[in-house]
Amino acid sequence: MSKQIIATTSAPAAIGTYSQAVKAGNTVYLSGQIGLDPATMQMVEGFEAQTVRVFENLKAVAEAAGGSLADAVKLNIYLTDLANFAKVNEVMARYFSEPYPARAAVGVKELPRGAVVEADAILVIG
């Protein structure tokens, strides 16, 4: 099975030794996204704004891979403050409908660039 590297300028460029996503067969592995604005590569301000930006970034990469967030089967969400869990659910409801993907939400000490939320996803397309 071959793998295809997915890249789009509609999401932030990788800031390390990784790809925005890798497609293997009909499975797409989306790297973690933080609240970076792809146009400026600057972090947006505030928890809700960062969460929206995270899902917009994931959406852009999913679309570049030929899919959408509706193809997500698994999400991992990383929060620097688990008190924001309810807000994540609220924002997530704007991007996903039932049946929802499987999900984990993990509290972490810190994230790259001072982000307060990060998410990655696995899609199955087709």
ABEGO torsion letter per residue (X at the ends): XBBBBBBBAABBBBABBBBABBBBEABBBBBBBBABBAAAGBBBBEAAAAAAAAAAAAAAAAAAAGBBAAABABBBBBBABAAAAAAAAAAAAAABBOBBBBBBBBBBABBBGGBABBBBBBBBBX
